[in-house]
Amino acid sequence: MKRFIILYLFIVLLFNACSNKQEDDIKIGFIAGLSGKYSSLGTSIRDGFLLAFDEINYRINNQNVKVIIKDDKQDSKVAKQVIESLIKDGVKLIVGNATSSMTAISVPIVNKHKNMLLISATASGGEFTKKDDNFIRIQVEHSAKRYHALLEYIEKEKIKDIFFIYDPNNYKYAKGYKKILQDTIVKNGGDKFVANVPINTPYKDIVKKLKSTKHDLILIVGNSVDSANVIQYIRLNKINTKILASGWAKTMDFIQNGGKSVEGVLFSTGYDDSSKDKAFVDFVNKFKEKYNKIPSVFAAQGYELAQILIQNLKKSSNIATLKDRILKVKKYDGLQGDIIFDKYGDVFREYFMMEVKNGQYSKK
């Protein structure tokens, strides 16, 4: 009898020890360009993403959250190395990459491994659309539906000839932007883009080509720093054609670097920087308190992505079923309107036109 009691107490103690055992950490990899001229995009996403986890003290239920941050340096070789290093370390959930070109490096690698999920805040390349794989995103993909407001503007202003300046280091993104606009213009009786010039071309050569080419609009697909710099040079050389910059450049760095030269530059975007939506205003205030700066659209997207992950990880930390659980919910509250996933993990949200006015982003 005595042995039975001792055995019983041992089993009870063992059961309690197992019940109170700390569960494994939830490990989340984060990959983006965090250094060099591409860093504004990556650091903005990172800051917004981490703010959401700060709010829960990096803890979900009975588990600690460990975010492992990697810099892909907007370099394909580095991107491959860092994604493989995270996988080697047993990380199943990875947030990244920031650009479509770097995401295109990571997606096929992740797809070789079962029970993994790669989720991006900003990759919008069309090649990821309608794919049932290990990748989802909260950025709207390149499509005519996304650029409805922009295409309406182009039609209203009777724009036929577009001079295209793009960053070859993120050509997948630039190519998607170009295709949507060019296909629509040609369909409406216009011509193909009158020029396709890499943004790393000497600025004097860009200006020379601009002055020798008839154009109604200059489209620039580049990061905030390069876009602001080339616009400054264009304006200094008395070229006053209307300019459309890509959402990639829509940060405060763009306005700070470009100054008066970027006044009137247009953007097609899903975020209104002057929005009075309570969720967005609360986010802006928390972001400013933590980082002492105004958040960009990319910081907002990083925060939204983190909130979606937190909501679903609270239900289960099983990464193998995370994608299915995210898509089953389908609709999430964004900082400005709903984020709606389709069955492939692509999303929809309303886009509209904005311009730089008096040193601020203003809705047209």
C-alpha positions, 0 to 999 in steps of 0.5 A: 500500500505504501509503495502504491501511495508513493507511486501515485504521488510520483505520477501526480508530481510528474503530471504537474511538472509536465503541465507547468512546463514552459512551451517552446518559444514561437520563433519568427524570422524577419527578412528585409533590406535593412542597410544601404539606400533600400533600408527605408522600406525594410526598417519601416516594416520592421519598426511597425512589426516590432511595435505590435509585439512590444504591445504584448511583451513578446508573449502569446499565451504561455509562449515567448515570441522570439523575432530573429531579424536578418538583412537581405541587403537587397542582394539575391545572394545574401537573400538566399543565404539568410533564408536558408540560415533561418530554415537551418535554425528551425524557423517555420514562420518567416516575415519577408521579404520587403521587395518583390525581387527578394521575395522571388528568391525566398518563395521557391526555397520555402516551398521546398519545405513542408509546414512553413509559411512566408508572409510579406507586408509589401511584395506586390509582384504579379508572379505570386498571384493565384498560387497555392503555396507557402506564401501569402501577403497583405500587399495588393498585387499588381492588377488593373483593379488595384490601379483603378483610380490611377487609370481613371486619372490617366484617362481623364488627363488624356495621358498617352505618352509615358516616360518610364524610369525604373530600378533594375534591382527590383525589376519584378516590381517595376515590370508589373507596374509598367505592364498594367499601365502600358496595357491599359494605355495601348488598349485605349488607343495610346502608345507603348512607353516612349522610353524605359530608362534604369534609374542608375543611369547618369542623371544628365543622360536621363535629362537629355533623353527627357528633353528629346522625347515627347511625353505626358507623364514621367513614371518613376519606380524606385526607392524613396532616396533615388526617386527624390534625387532624380526628381530634384535633378529633373526639376533643376533642369526645367522639366516640369512634366507631371510625375507619378512615383511608385508606392515604394517611394512613399515615405517621409524620406522622399519628402525630406530628401526631395524638398520643394522639387517633389511638390505635386508628385502623384502616388497611387496608394491604399493609405491616407497619411492624414486619415482620422480613423481611430485605429490609424491615429492610435497607431501613429501616436504609439509609433511616434512615442516609441520611435520619435518619428512619423510612421510611413505606409510601410510601418503601418503594413508591418504593424497590420501584418503582426496583428494578423499573426498575433490574432491567429497565433493566440488560437494555436502556435502550430505553423503547419496550419497557420496559413489555413487559419489566416485564410479561413478568417478571410477578413481582418480589420486594417488600420484603414479599412478591411484587409480581405484575403482570397483563397490563395492568400492574395488581398484586396483593399481600395486604392486612391490617388495622393499627391505631395502638397505643402510638404505633406501627402494629401488625398486628391 
